[in-house]
Amino acid sequence: MQSLAEEIHSFPRSRLRMQCTRVTSLSGHRIIETWKGSTVSVVEDQTSSEKTLGYVPDTSWDLQVGIIKPYLLLGSQDAAHDFGTLRKYKVSHVLNVAYGVENVFPELFVYKNVRILDLPDSDLTSHITECSSFIQQAHNEKGVVLVHCNTGVSRAAAVVIGYLMSCDGQPFDAAFSLVKRARPTSCPNPGFLEQLRNYKASVLK
């Protein structure tokens, strides 16, 4: 009787099928290892058109729109790019406070771009008057304005809070609570929150 090692050694190499293993590293780099017998080859995986960079991206659209006032909406770039959503909420004006996000329906809606970086040390309060004026313009024209950034979480939410404080006279806590109820994902970065608290203090002086 042959030992297991002897049986494996005597197994015909021609009957071995090519094997394939796809490997994803922590950096998101994908490679394919293939081998037949003792021959091993390693190539980059060309079947994937995306680089995961160590995480799985969320490719679903965020079309949730927060209704702050009948004429004031808060959302993400997905909502701003979805014609059906814009029509559903009777949007007439769009305030885009993101970097690198295009206005896709310039012939159909009134747009305004105010570039704000989502960084704690970005000067948010210097933009509140300009943004508030555009929101008031939409209101005066009996329109509906959608305020958005990339995700509708930090910059756009902060701008809307600033508008409620400057034009409605709401205290910071009330304005923040209203925005949070309308769009629960709202979460301005800590620097923006601090600026808004200080902005309220400066408005009252």
C-alpha positions in Angstrom: 0.0 0.0 0.0 1.3 3.5 -1.0 1.6 6.2 1.5 -0.4 9.4 1.0 2.7 11.3 0.0 3.5 8.6 -2.6 0.0 8.7 -4.0 0.1 12.5 -4.3 3.5 12.3 -6.0 2.3 9.7 -8.5 -0.9 11.6 -9.3 -0.9 12.6 -13.0 0.0 16.3 -13.4 -2.1 16.5 -16.5 -5.3 15.9 -14.5 -4.7 18.9 -12.2 -7.0 21.8 -12.9 -5.9 25.5 -12.9 -6.7 27.1 -9.6 -7.4 30.8 -9.0 -7.4 32.9 -5.8 -8.4 36.6 -5.7 -6.7 38.5 -3.0 -7.6 42.0 -1.7 -5.0 43.7 0.5 -5.7 46.1 3.3 -4.9 49.0 1.0 -7.6 47.8 -1.4 -5.1 46.5 -4.1 -6.5 43.4 -5.8 -4.5 40.7 -7.4 -5.2 37.2 -8.8 -3.0 34.2 -8.0 -3.3 31.4 -10.5 -1.4 28.1 -10.5 -1.3 24.8 -12.1 1.1 22.2 -10.7 4.1 24.1 -9.4 3.7 27.1 -11.7 2.3 30.2 -10.0 1.5 33.5 -11.7 0.3 36.8 -10.1 -1.6 39.5 -12.0 -3.6 42.6 -11.1 -7.3 42.0 -11.0 -8.7 43.8 -14.1 -12.3 42.7 -13.6 -12.9 45.4 -10.9 -13.3 49.0 -12.1 -13.2 50.4 -8.5 -10.5 50.7 -5.9 -11.9 50.0 -2.5 -8.9 51.5 -0.6 -9.6 49.2 2.4 -13.3 50.0 2.7 -16.6 49.3 0.8 -18.0 52.5 -0.6 -21.7 53.3 -0.2 -23.0 53.8 -3.7 -26.6 54.2 -2.8 -28.2 57.6 -3.4 -29.2 59.8 -0.5 -32.5 61.5 -1.7 -33.7 62.3 1.8 -34.6 66.0 1.9 -35.1 67.9 5.2 -37.9 70.4 5.1 -36.8 73.2 7.3 -39.5 75.7 6.1 -41.9 75.4 3.2 -39.4 77.4 1.1 -36.2 76.0 2.6 -34.9 72.5 2.1 -31.7 70.7 3.1 -30.1 67.8 1.3 -27.1 66.2 -0.4 -25.7 66.5 -3.8 -27.6 63.3 -4.8 -30.9 65.2 -4.2 -29.6 68.2 -6.1 -28.7 65.9 -9.1 -32.0 64.0 -9.1 -34.5 65.8 -11.3 -37.4 63.8 -9.9 -36.6 64.9 -6.3 -36.2 68.5 -7.3 -39.6 68.4 -9.1 -41.2 66.5 -6.2 -40.3 69.3 -3.7 -41.0 72.1 -6.2 -37.5 73.4 -6.0 -36.8 76.6 -8.0 -33.5 77.7 -6.4 -30.4 75.7 -5.5 -27.6 76.9 -3.1 -24.5 74.8 -3.7 -22.0 75.2 -0.9 -19.7 72.3 -1.9 -16.4 72.2 -3.7 -16.2 70.2 -7.0 -20.0 69.6 -7.3 -21.4 70.8 -10.6 -24.8 72.3 -11.1 -26.5 69.9 -13.5 -29.7 71.8 -14.5 -28.5 75.4 -15.0 -31.3 76.1 -17.6 -34.1 74.9 -15.2 -33.2 76.3 -11.8 -31.6 79.4 -10.3 -28.2 78.4 -8.8 -25.7 80.1 -6.5 -22.3 78.6 -5.7 -20.6 79.5 -2.4 -17.4 77.4 -2.0 -16.9 76.3 1.6 -14.4 73.7 2.7 -15.6 71.2 5.3 -12.7 71.9 7.7 -13.1 73.1 11.3 -10.9 76.2 10.6 -12.8 77.2 7.5 -14.4 80.6 7.9 -18.1 79.7 7.8 -19.6 82.9 9.3 -18.2 85.1 6.6 -20.5 83.3 4.1 -23.7 83.4 6.1 -24.9 86.8 4.9 -24.3 85.9 1.2 -26.1 82.6 1.6 -28.9 84.0 3.6 -29.5 86.7 1.0 -29.9 84.0 -1.7 -32.3 82.0 0.5 -34.3 85.2 1.2 -34.3 85.9 -2.6 -35.9 82.6 -3.2 -38.5 83.2 -0.5 -39.3 86.7 -1.8 -39.8 85.2 -5.3 -42.2 82.6 -3.8 -39.8 79.9 -4.7 -38.3 76.9 -2.9 -34.5 76.7 -2.3 -32.5 73.5 -1.7 -29.3 74.0 0.2 -26.7 71.2 -0.4 -23.1 70.3 -0.1 -21.7 66.9 -0.8 -23.5 64.8 1.8 -25.8 67.4 3.3 -24.4 66.8 6.7 -21.9 69.5 7.7 -21.6 72.6 5.4 -25.2 72.8 4.2 -26.6 72.1 7.6 -24.3 74.8 9.1 -25.4 77.4 6.5 -29.1 76.6 7.2 -28.5 77.0 10.9 -26.8 80.3 10.3 -29.7 81.5 8.2 -32.2 80.6 10.9 -30.1 82.5 13.4 -29.5 85.6 11.3 -32.8 86.0 9.5 -35.2 84.3 11.9 -33.5 85.4 15.1 -33.5 81.9 16.4 -31.0 81.0 19.2 -28.4 78.4 18.2 -29.9 75.5 20.1 -33.3 76.0 18.6 -31.9 76.4 15.1 -29.7 73.3 15.5 -32.7 71.2 16.8 -34.9 72.3 14.0 -32.3 71.2 11.4 -31.6 68.0 13.2 -35.3 67.0 13.2 -35.7 67.8 9.6 -32.6 65.9 8.5 -31.3 63.6 11.3 -27.9 63.0 9.6 -27.1 66.7 10.0 -23.8 67.1 11.9 -21.7 70.2 11.3 -18.1 69.8 12.2 -16.9 71.0 15.6 -15.3 74.2 14.2 -18.6 75.2 12.4 -20.6 74.6 15.6 -18.2 76.8 17.6 -18.4 79.5 15.0 -22.2 79.4 15.0 -22.3 79.8 18.8 -19.9 82.7 18.6 -21.9 84.1 15.7 -25.0 84.2 17.8 -23.1 86.1 20.5 -21.8 88.6 17.9 -25.3 89.1 16.4 -26.7 90.0 19.8 -24.1 92.7 20.4 
